[in-house]
Amino acid sequence: VRGQGHTTFGQAQVEGGLVIDMSSLNQIHTVTDKCAVVDAGVTWRRLLTLATARGRTPPVLTGFQGLSVGGTLSVGGISGVSYKRGAQIDHTLGLDVVTGEGSLVTCSAEHHRDLFAAVLGGGGRVGIIARAHLPLVPAPSHARHTLLSYSALGPFLRDMRELVYRASFDGVSGTIGLNADGSISYGLNALTFYSRPDTPETPKLFERVGASAWRATTEFEYVEYCLLVDRLIDQLQVTGGWNDRVHPWLDLFLPDAYVERYLGDVLPTLDPCKDVGPPQLGPLAQIHLFPLLTENLRRPWLRVPPGKLVFLFDILTSSHGPVSDPTYASQMVERNRRLFEKAREFGATPYSITAIPFSTAERIEQMGSFREDFEACKAHYDPFGILRGLHQGDLSDA
Ligand SMILES: Cc1cc2nc3c(=O)[nH]c(=O)nc-3n(C[C@H](O)[C@H](O)[C@H](O)COP(=O)(O)OP(=O)(O)OC[C@H]3O[C@@H](n4cnc5c(N)ncnc54)[C@H](O)[C@@H]3O)c2cc1C
């Protein structure tokens, strides 16, 4: 199943099979004050536009709104607000799913719970999401983004944890920059949503935080803020700076207990030019860190390490131009493998959008305690095993 095909490692491809392109299944059926019913091929951008026209918004949006609803509900959908709101898959009221047998089944936390659990984050392996029932919440009019810049990892992580546990900001995330002179800079992004004429008392929210950091604040209209990455991608698509590039991203969930040690070991080994990407890609060629409180992640497919707090660590690697060196992508995939192996020692788990090939045995290991439920669901809803992906077979060969 292919939504917008933005996963960077062929997750929306299949070897020797048929790809189902969902982009024309794209009707927005209803938008009310409380919820929206949309086809899976609808992009979040179209839903955001219609919902905000009536003062509403989906509670969790990813950094880029050009992704399809079915595409992010099949992986997770995480952003800076997820530390306290969870992922997009935690905000799904119900789904209409086409099973491997060809039946159309409506599922939710109450009805066909097994299918609901196996499809959200399931990468299209048990059923095809045809339609989603999504909650909407009041949309703020504005977003205030404050960037705290650090030159050392320790204070950056300490302040990030403090903001996460205080939960006074709407969004908390990190951006790590590898500088040409070999230094590393750490940006802590604190986000507040508000509706004018009210304005947030930001200084109060930063009490006892950021003493060693340089601070900058920017105000945005809410929709403008949500579409910052979309604007960048729109421009890059015109100049050939996006679709022609290779994007071998690394995306791992790291446990809090080891995040400092892991980043302290790994970041100095990375090359700003080769391992990340050209500066004109801005946040699309950077390293990101999203804190997540696990109590807010309620869907079984999003396998994160144990513990109260985990971090999604993303290296958004991009080639500097259309790739002329055929070994570049494989070198980066090998790098991802190496960094995953190192993180695995510490109990890390992969996010399914990452560019790492896994064996069937590894995929089974990653399913953990969800394996039995998944296999029972697969046997029930896709008994002939026709739903597969290039890097995520149906596990029946194990
Ligand atoms: C610029 C950019 C920014 C991003 N930012 C974020 C971010 O902030 N947070 C985040 O979590 N992710 C982010 N991602 C990753 C993104 O969430 C995934 O790549 C997402 O799957 C892409 O959606 P898509 O519509 O392109 O899906 P595709 O790449 O087409 O498909 C993804 C997977 O879902 C399956 N699938 C697609 N549609 C369906 C369906 N209807 N039913 C069942 N299975 C289906 C596919 O088979 C495949 O396995 C970003 C990606 C890009 C390119």
The ligand as an SDF file (V2000), in Angstrom:
LIG
                    3D

 53 58  0  0  0  0  0  0  0  0999 V2000
    9.6340   15.4900    5.0230 C   0  0  0  0  0  0  0  0  0  0  0  0
    9.1530   14.4350    5.9530 C   0  0  0  0  0  0  0  0  0  0  0  0
    8.8690   14.7620    7.2620 C   0  0  0  0  0  0  0  0  0  0  0  0
    8.4390   13.7900    8.1490 C   0  0  0  0  0  0  0  0  0  0  0  0
    8.1560   14.1510    9.4300 N   0  0  0  0  0  0  0  0  0  0  0  0
    7.7440   13.2100   10.3010 C   0  0  0  0  0  0  0  0  0  0  0  0
    7.4450   13.5570   11.6470 C   0  0  0  0  0  0  0  0  0  0  0  0
    7.5490   14.7230   12.0470 O   0  0  0  0  0  0  0  0  0  0  0  0
    7.0050   12.5640   12.4670 N   0  0  0  0  0  0  0  0  0  0  0  0
    6.8470   11.2760   12.0440 C   0  0  0  0  0  0  0  0  0  0  0  0
    6.4310   10.4370   12.8290 O   0  0  0  0  0  0  0  0  0  0  0  0
    7.1400   10.9340   10.7800 N   0  0  0  0  0  0  0  0  0  0  0  0
    7.5950   11.8580    9.9160 C   0  0  0  0  0  0  0  0  0  0  0  0
    7.9050   11.4960    8.6430 N   0  0  0  0  0  0  0  0  0  0  0  0
    7.8090   10.0790    8.2750 C   0  0  0  0  0  0  0  0  0  0  0  0
    6.3840    9.7570    7.8520 C   0  0  0  0  0  0  0  0  0  0  0  0
    5.5200    9.7040    8.9630 O   0  0  0  0  0  0  0  0  0  0  0  0
    6.2960    8.4100    7.1670 C   0  0  0  0  0  0  0  0  0  0  0  0
    7.2610    8.3420    6.1690 O   0  0  0  0  0  0  0  0  0  0  0  0
    4.8870    8.2060    6.5920 C   0  0  0  0  0  0  0  0  0  0  0  0
    4.6500    6.8380    6.4680 O   0  0  0  0  0  0  0  0  0  0  0  0
    4.7740    8.8400    5.2570 C   0  0  0  0  0  0  0  0  0  0  0  0
    3.4380    8.8850    4.8330 O   0  0  0  0  0  0  0  0  0  0  0  0
    3.1220    8.4630    3.3510 P   0  0  0  0  0  0  0  0  0  0  0  0
    1.7170    8.8080    3.0760 O   0  0  0  0  0  0  0  0  0  0  0  0
    4.1330    8.9960    2.4190 O   0  0  0  0  0  0  0  0  0  0  0  0
    3.2770    6.8820    3.5300 O   0  0  0  0  0  0  0  0  0  0  0  0
    3.9930    5.8230    2.5750 P   0  0  0  0  0  0  0  0  0  0  0  0
    5.4600    6.0800    2.5970 O   0  0  0  0  0  0  0  0  0  0  0  0
    3.3400    5.7830    1.2610 O   0  0  0  0  0  0  0  0  0  0  0  0
    3.6670    4.4760    3.3750 O   0  0  0  0  0  0  0  0  0  0  0  0
    4.2370    4.2530    4.6460 C   0  0  0  0  0  0  0  0  0  0  0  0
    3.8670    2.8580    5.1560 C   0  0  0  0  0  0  0  0  0  0  0  0
    2.4780    2.8200    5.4190 O   0  0  0  0  0  0  0  0  0  0  0  0
    1.8280    1.8500    4.6080 C   0  0  0  0  0  0  0  0  0  0  0  0
    0.5600    2.4620    4.1970 N   0  0  0  0  0  0  0  0  0  0  0  0
    0.3900    3.6250    3.5370 C   0  0  0  0  0  0  0  0  0  0  0  0
   -0.9240    3.8960    3.3960 N   0  0  0  0  0  0  0  0  0  0  0  0
   -1.5900    2.8800    3.9900 C   0  0  0  0  0  0  0  0  0  0  0  0
   -2.9700    2.5680    4.1790 C   0  0  0  0  0  0  0  0  0  0  0  0
   -3.9360    3.3620    3.7140 N   0  0  0  0  0  0  0  0  0  0  0  0
   -3.2910    1.4160    4.8250 N   0  0  0  0  0  0  0  0  0  0  0  0
   -2.3310    0.5950    5.2940 C   0  0  0  0  0  0  0  0  0  0  0  0
   -1.0160    0.8340    5.1420 N   0  0  0  0  0  0  0  0  0  0  0  0
   -0.6510    1.9580    4.5050 C   0  0  0  0  0  0  0  0  0  0  0  0
    2.7860    1.5730    3.4740 C   0  0  0  0  0  0  0  0  0  0  0  0
    2.6190    0.2740    2.9430 O   0  0  0  0  0  0  0  0  0  0  0  0
    4.1260    1.7480    4.1570 C   0  0  0  0  0  0  0  0  0  0  0  0
    4.4750    0.5990    4.8810 O   0  0  0  0  0  0  0  0  0  0  0  0
    8.3150   12.4500    7.7200 C   0  0  0  0  0  0  0  0  0  0  0  0
    8.6000   12.1040    6.3910 C   0  0  0  0  0  0  0  0  0  0  0  0
    9.0060   13.0850    5.5160 C   0  0  0  0  0  0  0  0  0  0  0  0
    9.3270   12.7000    4.1120 C   0  0  0  0  0  0  0  0  0  0  0  0
  1  2  1  0
  2  3  1  0
  2 52  2  0
  3  4  2  0
  4  5  1  0
  4 50  1  0
  5  6  2  0
  6  7  1  0
  6 13  1  0
  7  8  2  0
  7  9  1  0
  9 10  1  0
 10 11  2  0
 10 12  1  0
 12 13  2  0
 13 14  1  0
 14 15  1  0
 14 50  1  0
 15 16  1  0
 16 17  1  0
 16 18  1  0
 18 19  1  0
 18 20  1  0
 20 21  1  0
 20 22  1  0
 22 23  1  0
 23 24  1  0
 24 25  2  0
 24 26  1  0
 24 27  1  0
 27 28  1  0
 28 29  2  0
 28 30  1  0
 28 31  1  0
 31 32  1  0
 32 33  1  0
 33 34  1  0
 33 48  1  0
 34 35  1  0
 35 36  1  0
 35 46  1  0
 36 37  1  0
 36 45  1  0
 37 38  2  0
 38 39  1  0
 39 40  1  0
 39 45  2  0
 40 41  1  0
 40 42  2  0
 42 43  1  0
 43 44  2  0
 44 45  1  0
 46 47  1  0
 46 48  1  0
 48 49  1  0
 50 51  2  0
 51 52  1  0
 52 53  1  0
M  END
$$$$
